[in-house]
């Protein structure tokens, strides 16, 4: 299964914004994996004698209200953020694609049922529905991630179903059918591989939104709880100390913006490669 | 739309029944005796089968009864009613900012393709989507309130200024109507930062959509015709290009409103804006589920109504569309 041709891929890689996106994401993955080696302090270590220390050689991004090292916390927060994003989009991708494939390929009352359910989920603002589910489950990062997965899948179902409807009637699928291929084989060997590229674009662009929304839930208080070094939770506590320690809420926000920017640039790059309409 | 709204109520009901805790215990308070809790459970009908509980919930909903808030001990609907104008004022202003700003920016970017404006608009669009609104709000507060002392950082109106007589509940409109200039100035100043913060993400999306659809339309034959009959470029863009290019903006306005409504929860928290978003955030910590679910259902209803308006407005925008 080849999503894009190598030649197009090489052309896409010469696009500076896409390159910047790839660089940003690789950098954050690198930080997340090597967090214990890069962080200068234990992210949870409290040092009350060194509260609100400004940026220095010892504390690169200063310290917070309990004397914890902001730099180390931001670095460790990368792990939580990436895990949350990958989990939300991963679950939505798998569940959404399966349901979309069922709806598009088999049709009938199953399709009606699935698409009606999609309509219901999509009529809520995503953040508000996720907020309600997370509140019902009780505040924790895992619950926020579950809540967001519950909210996220319908977009994939709708996209996949549309793709399948347009691919289903192609000559090569007809040919496969005429040759006696089973419907499962048709779906997995012929239909799905030809639908996959827009789904990949959506998933890449979505990583940014999923990360932002998860951080938003933590900011409100239904996601990660203190003392977790999750960026949204850090912002939530840090904003009360903005006049004493501007660095405290500032840097988690910059990290959040950069990681989302990375995924958006990469997603835009993918889309430009796959959809010539956007190439100007 | 009607079946979807039924689905909305089913989903809301299911979520409310997901609560791991005991609603009767929650409502009775932690110090209530077992007997009181049991009696309340019976009174609330929590022992009935789910289907019966759902139909009861639905019939209450139809009578405009969203339940009683556990935190404020008032009907959720009247709680939401008193906070609705604040959220409406904020969302409407943000919708105007993002709509007008996005259309101007997107059109300029398309007309002067690959110019400095075009690149600038691309940067704004990228930033608007990537920068978390709640963080931007905090940073703007730091600069414009704590450092420069230019703009107020919380609330809808100055502490020592009485709010204008209630007409619509929108402070800007009400004070304008009453000719109360002090209140008008103060409420406008209070509105600037929250509305700008809330609108930035939507502005980014609108400007990108407008840019690409203007580029689509501008190369069509009828635009060439308009130009060759000697119309000035400004007129061509405003009267001929934009009218068609703006249809996608109308299409996405339902989605935009949903995003803004979700955003109010975050922005109202940052700016202590006394609307429905702040109400629901405070309800979460009190485990006030009637309030949370009431707001959730209302939000879905607002989005559905907006989508209905969008569908109707096509008739006016595109004469080819007629609903039989």
Interface residues (C-beta under 8 A of the other chain):
Chain A: X116 X117 X119 X120 X121 X123 X124 X125 X126 X127 X128 X129 X131 X132 X133 X135 X136 X137 X138 X208 X212 X215 X216 X219 X220 X221 X222 X235 X239 X242 X243 X246 X249 X250 X252 X253 X256 X257 X258 X260 X261 X264 X265 X277 X278 X280
Chain B: X3 X4 X5 X7 X8 X10 X11 X12 X15 X16 X18 X19 X20 X113 X126 X127 X129 X130 X131 X132 X134 X135 X136 X138 X139 X141 X142 X146 X212 X215 X258 X259 X261 X262 X263 X265 X266 X269 X270 X280 X281 X284 X285 X287 X289 X292 X293 X295 X296 X299 X300 X303 X304
